Amino acid sequence: MGKDKADQTASINPTPAAAPAAEPVPPSEADLAYAKSAAAELLGRKDKNPSQPWKNPGTGAYGTVTPIADAYTSAGNQCRDFLASYIRDGSESWLQGDACRKPPGKWSVRSIRPLKRG
């Protein structure tokens, strides 16, 4: 009499979890300088182009700056808020900032920082 072979089942190996998305690379001061310059240039133009690209050839970081909302007055100066995309080393993040037009009419970025979500 032969032994009956027991039913065999195969184990299903779990699919490996997707690697977590890489943390965005924080912008360097040099990268921020290029983004700020693009924001000031965009806001100072007379045409209505909705965004301005920027790129730091030294680090390879790049993105675009886009004004959001209408201009407002702060401390007697005309100001605008903007968003800037920030792409470096395959990682994308967003920055938010504001700029104001100061006499004699040049735009100056007051702040630029990582976008707070949620």
ABEGO torsion letter per residue (X at the ends): XBBBBBBBBBBBBBBBBBBBBBBBBBBBAAAAAAAAAAAAAAAABABABABBBBBBAAAGBBEBBBBBEBBBBBGGBBBBBBBBBBBBGGBBBBBBBBBBBBOAGBBBBABBBBBBBX
